[in-house]
Amino acid sequence: MSGSSPRQFLGFLLGSTYRRISTAFARALKPYDITPEQWSVLLMIVDRSGINQKEVASAAAKDQPTTARIVELLLKKGFITKSLNQSDRRAFLLYPTDLGKQLIEDTVALERQVISTAVTGLSDSELEVLRGMLEHIYHNTAITQQEQES
């Protein structure tokens, strides 16, 4: 293995690429006082107003404690509200505030620009293939994670 590079390993390359994109997006979001992780949860709440915290965690592929911490930060910043779910008193329903909706409206173009820069030079068909491959890998890893948790 002499002379090998970590980049030859797919897991390393996927992780490094994600971190670079996330860092670029974090820089773009800095003036808005929100991180990419908080932004992705807020985006989900804006898109699915009234979603519960467990659904957010599942859809965002985050564990419950991380999601709870992000939700608390979004509450403190005034981007969301929560109310007791009348049909399940153990769960809270999450709603975006006008401030949260406006933040997403103001920043969604930033996310698109970061991704556009990252995929510069790829054709539409290459992007479609890439998306399909990433979805396939995502699906495969979800199955593996479920098997490990059983």
Contact map, one row per residue, 1 for C-alpha under 8 A:
111100000000000000000000000000000000000000000000000000000000000000000000000000000000000000000000000000000000000000000000000000000000000000000000000000
111100000000000000000000000000000000000000000000000000000000000000000000000000000000000000000000000000000000000000000000000000000000000000000000000000
111110000000000000000000000000000000000000000000000000000000000000000000000000000000000000000000000000000000000000000000000000000000000000000000000000
111111010000000000000000000000000000000000000000000000000000000000000000000000000000000000000000000000000000000000000000000000000000000000000000000000
001111111000000000000000000000000000000000000000000000000000000000000000000000000000000000000000000000000000000000000000000000000000000000000000000000
000111111001100000000000000000000000000000000000000000000000000000000000000000000000000000000000000000000000000000000000000000000000000000000000000000
000011111101100000000000000000000000000000000000000000000000000000000000000000000000000000000000000000000000000000000000000000000000000000000000000000
000111111101100000000000000000000000000000000000000000000000000000000000000000000000000000000000000000000000000000000000000000000000000000000000000000
000011111111100000000000000000000000000000000000000000000000000000000000000000000000000000000000000000000000000000000000000000000000000000000000000000
000000111111110000000000000000000000000000000000000000000000000000000000000000000000000000000000000000000000000000000000000000000000000000000000000000
000000001111111000000000000000000000000000000000000000000000000000000000000000000000000000000000000000000000000000000000000000000000000000000000000000
000001111111111100000000000000000000000000000000000000000000000000000000000000000000000000000000000000000000000000000000000000000000000000000000000000
000001111111111110000000000000000000000000000000000000000000000000000000000000000000000000000000000000000000000000000000000000000000000000000000000000
000000000111111111000000000000000000000000000000000000000000000000000000000000000000000000000000000000000000000000000000000000000000000000000000000000
000000000011111111100000000000000000000000000000000000000000000000000000000000000000000000000000000000000000000000000000000000000000000000000000000000
000000000001111111110000000000000000000000000000000000000000000000000000000000000000000000000000000000000000000000000000000000000000000000000000000000
000000000000111111111000000000000000000000000000000000000000000000000000000000000000000000000000000000000000000000000000000000000000000000000000000000
000000000000011111111100000000000000000000000000000000000000000000000000000000000000000000000000000000000000000000000000000000000000000000000000000000
000000000000001111111110000000000000000000000000000000000000000000000000000000000000000000000000000000000000000000000000000000000000000000000000000000
000000000000000111111111000000000000000000000000000000000000000000000000000000000000000000000000000000000000000000000000000000000000000000000000000000
000000000000000011111111100000000000000000000000000000000000000000000000000000000000000000000000000000000000000001100100000000000000000000000000000000
000000000000000001111111110000000001000000000000000000000000000000000000000000000000000000000000000000000000000000000000000000000000000000000000000000
000000000000000000111111111000000000000000000000000000000000000000000000000000000000000000000000000000000000000000000000000000000000000000000000000000
000000000000000000011111111100000000000000000000000000000000000000000000000000000000000000000000000000000000000001000000000000000000000000000000000000
000000000000000000001111111110000001000000000000000000000000000000000000000000000000000000000000000000000000011001000000000000000000000000000000000000
000000000000000000000111111111000111000000000000000000000000000000000000000000000000000000000000000000000000000000000000000000000000000000000000000000
000000000000000000000011111111000000000000000000000000000000000000000000000000000000000000000000000000000000000000000000000000000000000000000000000000
000000000000000000000001111111100000000000000000000000000000000000000000000000000000000000000000000000000000010000000000000000000000000000000000000000
000000000000000000000000111111111111000000000000000000000000000000000000000000000000000000000000000000000010010000000000000000000000000000000000000000
000000000000000000000000011111111110000000000000000000000000000000000000000000000000000000000000000000000000000000000000000000000000000000000000000000
000000000000000000000000000111111000000000000000000000000000000000000000000000000000000000000000000000000000000000000000000000000000000000000000000000
000000000000000000000000000011111100000000000000000000000000000000000000000000000000000000000000000000100000000000000000000000000000000000000000000000
000000000000000000000000000011111110000000000000000000000000000000000000000000000000000000000000000000000000000000000000000000000000000000000000000000
000000000000000000000000010011011111011000000000000000000000000000000000000000000000000000000000000000000000000000000000000000000000000000000000000000
000000000000000000000000010011001111111000000000000000000000000000000000000000000000000000000000000000000000000000000000000000000000000000000000000000
000000000000000000000100110010000111111100000000000000000000000000000000000000000000000000000000000000000000000000000000000000000000000000000000000000
000000000000000000000000000000000011111110000000000000000000000000000100000000000000000000000000000000000000000000000000000000000000000000000000000000
000000000000000000000000000000000111111111000000000000000000000000000110010000000000000000000000000000000000000000000000000000000000000000000000000000
000000000000000000000000000000000111111111100000000000000000000000000000000000000000000000000000000000010000000000000000000000000000000000000000000000
000000000000000000000000000000000001111111110000000000000001000000000000000000000000000000000000000000000000000000000000000000000000000000000000000000
000000000000000000000000000000000000111111111000000000010001000000100110000000000000000000000000000000000000000000000000000000000000000000000000000000
000000000000000000000000000000000000011111111100000000000000000000000000010000110000000000000001000100010000000000000000000000000000000000000000000000
000000000000000000000000000000000000001111111110000000000000000000000000000000000000000000000000000000010000000000000000000000000000000000000000000000
000000000000000000000000000000000000000111111111000000010000000000000000000000000000000000000000000000000000000000000000000000000000000000000000000000
000000000000000000000000000000000000000011111111111000010000000000000000000000000000000000000111000000000000000000000000000000000000000000000000000000
000000000000000000000000000000000000000001111111100000000000000000000000000000000000000000000011000110010000000000000000000000000000000000000000000000
000000000000000000000000000000000000000000111111100000000000000000000000000000000000000000000000000000000000000000000000000000000000000000000000000000
000000000000000000000000000000000000000000011111111000000000000000000000000000000000000000000000000000000000000000000000000000000000000000000000000000
000000000000000000000000000000000000000000001111111000000000000000000000000000000000000000000111000000000000000000000000000000000000000000000000000000
000000000000000000000000000000000000000000001001111100000000000000000000000000000000000000001110000000000000000000000000000000000000000000000000000000
000000000000000000000000000000000000000000001001111110110000000000000000000000000000000000001110000000000000000000000000000000000000000000000000000000
000000000000000000000000000000000000000000000000011111110000000000000000000000000000000000111100000000000000000000000000000000000000000000000000000000
000000000000000000000000000000000000000000000000001111111000000100110010000000000000000000111100000000000000000000000000000000000000000000000000000000
000000000000000000000000000000000000000000000000000111111100000100000000000000000000000000000000000000000000000000000000000000000000000000000000000000
000000000000000000000000000000000000000000000000001111111110000000000000000000000000000000000000000000000000000000000000000000000000000000000000000000
000000000000000000000000000000000000000010011000001111111111000000100000000000000000000000000000000000000000000000000000000000000000000000000000000000
000000000000000000000000000000000000000000000000000011111111111100100000000000000000000000000000000000000000000000000000000000000000000000000000000000
000000000000000000000000000000000000000000000000000001111111111000000000000000000000000000000000000000000000000000000000000000000000000000000000000000
000000000000000000000000000000000000000000000000000000111111110000000000000000000000000000000000000000000000000000000000000000000000000000000000000000
000000000000000000000000000000000000000110000000000000011111110000000000000000000000000000000000000000000000000000000000000000000000000000000000000000
000000000000000000000000000000000000000000000000000000001111111000000000000000000000000000000000000000000000000000000000000000000000000000000000000000
000000000000000000000000000000000000000000000000000000001111111101100000000000000000000000000000000000000000000000000000000000000000000000000000000000
000000000000000000000000000000000000000000000000000000001100111111100000000000000000000000000000000000000000000000000000000000000000000000000000000000
000000000000000000000000000000000000000000000000000011001000011111110000000000000000000000000000000000000000000000000000000000000000000000000000000000
000000000000000000000000000000000000000000000000000000000000001111111000000000000000000000000000000000000000000000000000000000000000000000000000000000
000000000000000000000000000000000000000000000000000000000000011111111100000000000000000000000000000000000000000000000000000000000000000000000000000000
000000000000000000000000000000000000000010000000000010011000011111111110000000000000000000000000000000000000000000000000000000000000000000000000000000
000000000000000000000000000000000000000000000000000010000000000111111111000000000000000000000000000000000000000000000000000000000000000000000000000000
000000000000000000000000000000000000000000000000000000000000000011111111100000000000000000000000000000000000000000000000000000000000000000000000000000
000000000000000000000000000000000000110010000000000000000000000001111111110000000000000000000000000000000000000000000000000000000000000000000000000000
000000000000000000000000000000000000010010000000000010000000000000111111111000000000000000000000000000000000000000000000000000000000000000000000000000
000000000000000000000000000000000000000000000000000000000000000000011111111100000000000000000000000000000000000000000000000000000000000000000000000000
000000000000000000000000000000000000000000000000000000000000000000001111111110000000000000000000000000000000000000000000000000000000000000000000000000
000000000000000000000000000000000000010001000000000000000000000000000111111111110000000000000000000000000000000000000000000000000000000000000000000000
000000000000000000000000000000000000000000000000000000000000000000000011111111111100000000000000000000000000000000000000000000000000000000000000000000
000000000000000000000000000000000000000000000000000000000000000000000001111111100000000000000000000000000000000000000000000000000000000000000000000000
000000000000000000000000000000000000000000000000000000000000000000000000111111100000000000000000000000000000000000000000000000000000000000000000000000
000000000000000000000000000000000000000000000000000000000000000000000000011111111000000000000000101100000000000000000000000000000000000000000000000000
000000000000000000000000000000000000000001000000000000000000000000000000011111111000000000000001111110000000000000000000000000000000000000000000000000
000000000000000000000000000000000000000001000000000000000000000000000000011001111100000000000111100100000000000000000000000000000000000000000000000000
000000000000000000000000000000000000000000000000000000000000000000000000001001111110000000000111100000000000000000000000000000000000000000000000000000
000000000000000000000000000000000000000000000000000000000000000000000000001000011111000000011110000000000000000000000000000000000000000000000000000000
000000000000000000000000000000000000000000000000000000000000000000000000000000001111100000011100000000000000000000000000000000000000000000000000000000
000000000000000000000000000000000000000000000000000000000000000000000000000000000111110111111000000000000000000000000000000000000000000000000000000000
000000000000000000000000000000000000000000000000000000000000000000000000000000000011111111111000000000000000000000000000000000000000000000000000000000
000000000000000000000000000000000000000000000000000000000000000000000000000000000001111110000000000000000000000000000000000000000000000000000000000000
000000000000000000000000000000000000000000000000000000000000000000000000000000000000111110000000000000000000000000000000000000000000000000000000000000
000000000000000000000000000000000000000000000000000000000000000000000000000000000001111111100000000000000000000000000000000000000000000000000000000000
000000000000000000000000000000000000000000000000000000000000000000000000000000000001111111110000000000000000000000000000000000000000000000000000000000
000000000000000000000000000000000000000000000000000000000000000000000000000000000001100111110000000000000000000000000000000000000000000000000000000000
000000000000000000000000000000000000000000000000000110000000000000000000000000000001100111111000000000000000000000000000000000000000000000000000000000
000000000000000000000000000000000000000000000000000110000000000000000000000000000111100011111100000000000000000000000000000000000000000000000000000000
000000000000000000000000000000000000000000000000011110000000000000000000000000000111100000111110000000000000000000000000000000000000000000000000000000
000000000000000000000000000000000000000000001000111110000000000000000000000000011110000000011111000000000000000000000000000000000000000000000000000000
000000000000000000000000000000000000000000001100111000000000000000000000000000011100000000001111100000000000000000000000000000000000000000000000000000
000000000000000000000000000000000000000001001100100000000000000000000000000000111000000000000111111110000000000000000000000000000000000000000000000000
000000000000000000000000000000000000000000000000000000000000000000000000000001111000000000000011111110000000000000000000000000000000000000000000000000
000000000000000000000000000000000000000000000000000000000000000000000000000000100000000000000001111111000000000000000000000000000000000000000000000000
000000000000000000000000000000000000000000000000000000000000000000000000000001100000000000000001111111100000000000000000000000000000000000000000000000
000000000000000000000000000000000000000001000100000000000000000000000000000001110000000000000001111111110000000000000000000000000000000000000000000000
000000000000000000000000000000000000000000000100000000000000000000000000000000100000000000000001111111111000000000000000000000000000000000000000000000
000000000000000000000000000000000000000000000000000000000000000000000000000000000000000000000000011111111100000000000000000000000000000000000000000000
000000000000000000000000000000010000000000000000000000000000000000000000000000000000000000000000001111111110000000000000000000000000000000000000000000
000000000000000000000000000000000000001001100100000000000000000000000000000000000000000000000000000111111111000000000000000000000000000000000000000000
000000000000000000000000000000000000000000000000000000000000000000000000000000000000000000000000000011111111000000000000000000000000000000000000000000
000000000000000000000000000000000000000000000000000000000000000000000000000000000000000000000000000001111111100000000000000000000000000000000000000000
000000000000000000000000000010000000000000000000000000000000000000000000000000000000000000000000000000111111111000000000000000000000000000000000000000
000000000000000000000000000000000000000000000000000000000000000000000000000000000000000000000000000000011111111100000000000000000000000000000000000000
000000000000000000000000000000000000000000000000000000000000000000000000000000000000000000000000000000000111111110000000000000000000000000000000000000
000000000000000000000000100110000000000000000000000000000000000000000000000000000000000000000000000000000011111111000000000000000000000000000000000000
000000000000000000000000100000000000000000000000000000000000000000000000000000000000000000000000000000000011111111100000000000000000000000000000000000
000000000000000000000000000000000000000000000000000000000000000000000000000000000000000000000000000000000001111111110000000000000000000000000000000000
000000000000000000000000000000000000000000000000000000000000000000000000000000000000000000000000000000000000111111111000000000000000000000000000000000
000000000000000000001001100000000000000000000000000000000000000000000000000000000000000000000000000000000000011111111100000000000000000000000000000000
000000000000000000001000000000000000000000000000000000000000000000000000000000000000000000000000000000000000001111111110000000000000000000000000000000
000000000000000000000000000000000000000000000000000000000000000000000000000000000000000000000000000000000000000111111111000000000000000000000000000000
000000000000000000000000000000000000000000000000000000000000000000000000000000000000000000000000000000000000000011111111000000000000000000000000000000
000000000000000000001000000000000000000000000000000000000000000000000000000000000000000000000000000000000000000001111111000000000000000000000000000000
000000000000000000000000000000000000000000000000000000000000000000000000000000000000000000000000000000000000000000111111110000100000000000000000000000
000000000000000000000000000000000000000000000000000000000000000000000000000000000000000000000000000000000000000000011111110000000000000000000000000000
000000000000000000000000000000000000000000000000000000000000000000000000000000000000000000000000000000000000000000000011111000000000000000000000000000
000000000000000000000000000000000000000000000000000000000000000000000000000000000000000000000000000000000000000000000011111101100000000000000000000000
000000000000000000000000000000000000000000000000000000000000000000000000000000000000000000000000000000000000000000000000111111100000000000000000000000
000000000000000000000000000000000000000000000000000000000000000000000000000000000000000000000000000000000000000000000000011111110000000000000000000000
000000000000000000000000000000000000000000000000000000000000000000000000000000000000000000000000000000000000000000000000001111111000000000000000000000
000000000000000000000000000000000000000000000000000000000000000000000000000000000000000000000000000000000000000000000000011111111100000000000000000000
000000000000000000000000000000000000000000000000000000000000000000000000000000000000000000000000000000000000000000000010011111111110000000000000000000
000000000000000000000000000000000000000000000000000000000000000000000000000000000000000000000000000000000000000000000000000111111111000000000000000000
000000000000000000000000000000000000000000000000000000000000000000000000000000000000000000000000000000000000000000000000000011111111100000000000000000
000000000000000000000000000000000000000000000000000000000000000000000000000000000000000000000000000000000000000000000000000001111111110000000000000000
000000000000000000000000000000000000000000000000000000000000000000000000000000000000000000000000000000000000000000000000000000111111111000000000000000
000000000000000000000000000000000000000000000000000000000000000000000000000000000000000000000000000000000000000000000000000000011111111100000000000000
000000000000000000000000000000000000000000000000000000000000000000000000000000000000000000000000000000000000000000000000000000001111111110000000000000
000000000000000000000000000000000000000000000000000000000000000000000000000000000000000000000000000000000000000000000000000000000111111111000000000000
000000000000000000000000000000000000000000000000000000000000000000000000000000000000000000000000000000000000000000000000000000000011111111100000000000
000000000000000000000000000000000000000000000000000000000000000000000000000000000000000000000000000000000000000000000000000000000001111111110000000000
000000000000000000000000000000000000000000000000000000000000000000000000000000000000000000000000000000000000000000000000000000000000111111111000000000
000000000000000000000000000000000000000000000000000000000000000000000000000000000000000000000000000000000000000000000000000000000000011111111100000000
000000000000000000000000000000000000000000000000000000000000000000000000000000000000000000000000000000000000000000000000000000000000001111111110000000
000000000000000000000000000000000000000000000000000000000000000000000000000000000000000000000000000000000000000000000000000000000000000111111111000000
000000000000000000000000000000000000000000000000000000000000000000000000000000000000000000000000000000000000000000000000000000000000000011111111100000
000000000000000000000000000000000000000000000000000000000000000000000000000000000000000000000000000000000000000000000000000000000000000001111111110000
000000000000000000000000000000000000000000000000000000000000000000000000000000000000000000000000000000000000000000000000000000000000000000111111111000
000000000000000000000000000000000000000000000000000000000000000000000000000000000000000000000000000000000000000000000000000000000000000000011111111100
000000000000000000000000000000000000000000000000000000000000000000000000000000000000000000000000000000000000000000000000000000000000000000001111111110
000000000000000000000000000000000000000000000000000000000000000000000000000000000000000000000000000000000000000000000000000000000000000000000111111111
000000000000000000000000000000000000000000000000000000000000000000000000000000000000000000000000000000000000000000000000000000000000000000000011111111
000000000000000000000000000000000000000000000000000000000000000000000000000000000000000000000000000000000000000000000000000000000000000000000001111111
000000000000000000000000000000000000000000000000000000000000000000000000000000000000000000000000000000000000000000000000000000000000000000000000111111
000000000000000000000000000000000000000000000000000000000000000000000000000000000000000000000000000000000000000000000000000000000000000000000000011111
